Amino acid sequence: MLSEHDIKIAPSTYYAHTARQRVSQADWDDAHMANRLVDLWRTNRSIYGVDKLHAAARRAGIDIGRDQVARLMRIAGIAGVTRGKHKTVTTKGDPAAARHPDLCKRQWDTPVRPDQWWVADFTYVWTLVGFVYVSFVTDVFSRRILGWRVTSTKTTPAGALRARAGPVHPPAHQRGLHRHRDGFPLRRRIADQYTSLAFTEALIDAGITGSIGSVGDALDNALMESTIGLYKTEVIGQNPHSWTGLREVERATAEGVQWYNTARLHSSIGYLPPIEHEALYRVTTTFPNGEEVA
């Protein structure tokens, strides 16, 4: 055909050219695997780095090594999000105010079951109509976000305890433990919003023992600070434009918390989602009659 069009080319030149254009099977395999990893990365809100994407791939039944994941991520041009530093003074403590004792003392590996220790804190989000404030309550054992609330003021966020629908009370499978002496320490560095009478009454109504960490200590609520850091990076930081207001932040937070609890892999609990970690605990620590193992 080339000769018919007066294109003078030697057969050896043609075959050498086609040989150079042939894609090896290894290249095809890499291309297909990279495509699967990109799809998995996008499914997880485009935030996973090498370790979590590798864990997600293995959970999805993909037999692949960590180094291969790292190499294909570089080829595909994808990477995990980097958590920035967010530092704003949202509260001013009153050293003379009555406060709960510190019952946790940074021992974040102590909880051995869900609903043993909860931590709480709040953060701010800038919108086109001003700041909104987002409060969270998180279970230390499973890292599950139990409740959240978005408000336009820094008033007492007791409502975060009721975010799931109605007042929070010890679950049926935990009431025996609570009746003895295993309370639910709720921890927060000293702040007017968290030591107010209304919030204290909310804790009492829910049967929760209050706990507050030391003042001016970056590690006093480190686990909750980590959760908020992830929220600011993986939910708020993913919006390339300005948030329009409270409702938009509320919708994004609802979607983010749902994914965080049911799908996001957490390295601190063996690369499992919080809901799955709690389910695994209940399967492995209950008798057939439903009673918890002491």
Secondary structure, 3 states (H helix, E strand, C coil): CCHHHCCCCCHHHHHHHHHHHCCCHHHHHHHHHHHHHHHHHHHCCCCCCHHHHHHHHHHCCCCCCHHHHHHHHHHHCCCCCCCCCCCCCCCCCCCCCCCCCCCCCCCCCCCCCCCCCEEEEEEEEEECCEEEEEEEEEECCCCCEEEEEEECCCCCCHHHHHCCCCCCCCCHHHHHHHHHCCCCCEECCCCHHHHCHHHHHHHHHCCCCEECCCCCCCCCCHHHHHHHHHHHHHHHCCCCCCECCHHHHHHHHHHHHHHHHHCCCEHHHCCECHHHHHHHHHHHCECCCCCECC
